[in-house]
Structure formats: structure tokens, C-alpha cells
Amino acid sequence: MSAEPTRCPKCNGEMMQGFLFESEGHRLETWVEGTPEKSWWGGATVPKEKCVPVGSFRCSACGFLESYARPEFGTK
């Protein structure tokens, strides 16, 4: 499967590349390997070496989202 779809698998519309943005923390979404470990303040401990940036594609016709975790989706 390609990480850069050009047609929507639901309606065959055009897929546009983008990203998911966490507005409160001002960070890009990431995928983290393993299970979450609770941190002392109640959130989760996230080891950077296990994080992979997430890129997302949106269908311009129906809005379907398809996401991939790949290093090239990181900030440039």
C-alpha cells in the first residue's frame, strides 16, 4: 500500500495531504510504539525514540481521512 494515496477508497475523490495538529499543545500528532506508561502528573510518558510522526490525507469530496505513521511526515 502506498503512503501517498491519490484517490479516495470510499468515493474515488481526490486525496489531499495534510497533518493532524494538537491545538492545545501546539504539536503534530505522533504514533508511539508500545503501551502507554502513566507519568507522575497523570498523563503518559512518551519516549522520543518510539515516536513516529503521523501524516494524514483527506478526500476533497467526502472528507474521509486516511493516516500513516512515517518518519518523512515530521517537521522540516
Contacts in CASP RR format, 6 or more apart in sequence:
PFRMAT RR
TARGET T0000
AUTHOR 0000-0000-0000
METHOD contacts of the structure
MODEL  1
MSAEPTRCPKCNGEMMQGFLFESEGHRLETWVEGTPEKSWWGGATVPKEK
CVPVGSFRCSACGFLESYARPEFGTK
3 68 0 8 1.000
3 70 0 8 1.000
4 17 0 8 1.000
4 57 0 8 1.000
5 15 0 8 1.000
5 57 0 8 1.000
5 66 0 8 1.000
6 14 0 8 1.000
6 15 0 8 1.000
7 13 0 8 1.000
7 14 0 8 1.000
7 15 0 8 1.000
8 14 0 8 1.000
8 15 0 8 1.000
8 59 0 8 1.000
8 61 0 8 1.000
8 62 0 8 1.000
8 63 0 8 1.000
8 64 0 8 1.000
9 64 0 8 1.000
9 66 0 8 1.000
10 59 0 8 1.000
10 62 0 8 1.000
10 64 0 8 1.000
11 59 0 8 1.000
11 61 0 8 1.000
11 62 0 8 1.000
11 64 0 8 1.000
13 59 0 8 1.000
13 60 0 8 1.000
13 61 0 8 1.000
13 62 0 8 1.000
14 59 0 8 1.000
14 60 0 8 1.000
14 61 0 8 1.000
15 57 0 8 1.000
15 58 0 8 1.000
15 59 0 8 1.000
15 60 0 8 1.000
15 66 0 8 1.000
16 57 0 8 1.000
16 58 0 8 1.000
16 59 0 8 1.000
16 60 0 8 1.000
17 55 0 8 1.000
17 56 0 8 1.000
17 57 0 8 1.000
18 55 0 8 1.000
18 56 0 8 1.000
18 57 0 8 1.000
18 58 0 8 1.000
19 28 0 8 1.000
19 29 0 8 1.000
19 53 0 8 1.000
19 54 0 8 1.000
19 55 0 8 1.000
19 56 0 8 1.000
19 73 0 8 1.000
20 28 0 8 1.000
20 29 0 8 1.000
20 54 0 8 1.000
20 55 0 8 1.000
20 56 0 8 1.000
20 67 0 8 1.000
21 27 0 8 1.000
21 28 0 8 1.000
21 29 0 8 1.000
22 28 0 8 1.000
22 29 0 8 1.000
28 53 0 8 1.000
28 54 0 8 1.000
28 73 0 8 1.000
28 74 0 8 1.000
28 75 0 8 1.000
29 53 0 8 1.000
29 54 0 8 1.000
29 55 0 8 1.000
29 56 0 8 1.000
29 67 0 8 1.000
30 46 0 8 1.000
30 51 0 8 1.000
30 52 0 8 1.000
30 53 0 8 1.000
30 54 0 8 1.000
30 69 0 8 1.000
31 51 0 8 1.000
31 52 0 8 1.000
31 53 0 8 1.000
31 54 0 8 1.000
31 69 0 8 1.000
32 46 0 8 1.000
32 47 0 8 1.000
32 50 0 8 1.000
32 51 0 8 1.000
32 52 0 8 1.000
33 50 0 8 1.000
33 52 0 8 1.000
34 50 0 8 1.000
36 44 0 8 1.000
36 45 0 8 1.000
37 44 0 8 1.000
37 45 0 8 1.000
38 44 0 8 1.000
38 45 0 8 1.000
39 45 0 8 1.000
52 69 0 8 1.000
52 70 0 8 1.000
52 71 0 8 1.000
53 69 0 8 1.000
53 70 0 8 1.000
53 71 0 8 1.000
53 73 0 8 1.000
53 74 0 8 1.000
53 75 0 8 1.000
54 67 0 8 1.000
54 68 0 8 1.000
54 69 0 8 1.000
54 73 0 8 1.000
55 67 0 8 1.000
55 68 0 8 1.000
55 69 0 8 1.000
55 70 0 8 1.000
55 73 0 8 1.000
56 65 0 8 1.000
56 66 0 8 1.000
56 67 0 8 1.000
56 68 0 8 1.000
57 65 0 8 1.000
57 66 0 8 1.000
57 67 0 8 1.000
57 68 0 8 1.000
58 64 0 8 1.000
58 65 0 8 1.000
59 65 0 8 1.000
END
